């Protein structure tokens, strides 16, 4: 007897987030009493700053707990416009901005709004794990542009241009990058912006780590560097990383009004408005004192240099020095083909990630999840003592491979 009680082919083809799966596995082991050094999580270890938490408490106490406009409260939209002007020199009005439940929902809304089945989206690899699935869920086709650790994961403009076809609808840029921490230089970003204008394609610029950069420079993107590319540029950002607000789930989009309206319409039929209280907290984050951002940035830079320099001292590991964010992405393929103490062969990043979790009790993310099986992603969004403990464990475990 045939049955229609089946899941959709769409969800059957969808892969779960490996980063969340690894983090959950590590936390489960920790809950069981296993001493795990978790270097997999993509969130700051700092508490949300006090003035932001106080704004949320005030919102609750004042009864600001009801539905808000789907695309965000005017006060938060105004704060976003202010932040874009101060940080990028870009002037947007509130009709060109919307707020969502985290940056991931912004990206999902965008894909649903601009992609038709068969449309192609160019994604430089290594990439954030959710980019390809978000494109695929909208019926689009991810087209991967490989980059190399040896030149700090820089984008080759000629190779990018070669991938553009009549079906290309967008390019996704993430700078500073998850998982590499790389920042695309201004000349590269300008060339990509001009290419987007010439070819008539969107640039989805994921700027979520823009305040966590170690070069002392102000952030920039395609719209700020090439004014004529503004209509092509879809800016994605949020408060999660810069303000240690991952659980508050506030992301935002800035772009052409017609795209923003389309994304708002999609959101109206999915989640509706972001949490009212979290929106008030985000206003405080964007408009309040920014000292907390620079303090966290300073801490991440210190951890980055200490952790990556120590990694580089382990024979067999090569790792570009990150320019920002709180990740590094070392090439660890020198250990592939080696045997574990039990006689198992390390065949790739999945095997190596499992080995480090089981033998070193260190949680990390296999590079295959980011489109580069040579590498492993480590997060240094934790204190130096924990990082040093993890490094010692990694070194000892790798020395046991033969």
Secondary structure by P-SEA (a helix, b strand, c coil): cccccccccccccccccaaaaaaaaaaaaaaacccccccccccccccccaaaaaaaaaaaaacccccccccccaaaaaaaaaaaaaacccccccccbbbcccaaaaaaaaaaccccccbbbbbccccccaaaaaaaaacbbbbbbbbbccccccccaaaaaaaccccccbbbbbcccccccccccaaaaaaaaaaaaaabbbbbccccccccccccccccccccccccccccbbbbccccccccccccccccccccaaaaaaaaaaaaaccccccaaaaaaaaaaacccaaaaaaaaaaaaaaaaaaaaaaaacccccccccccccbbbbbcccccccccccccccccaaaaaaaaaacccbbbbbccccccccbbbbbccccaaaaaaaaaaaaaaaaacc
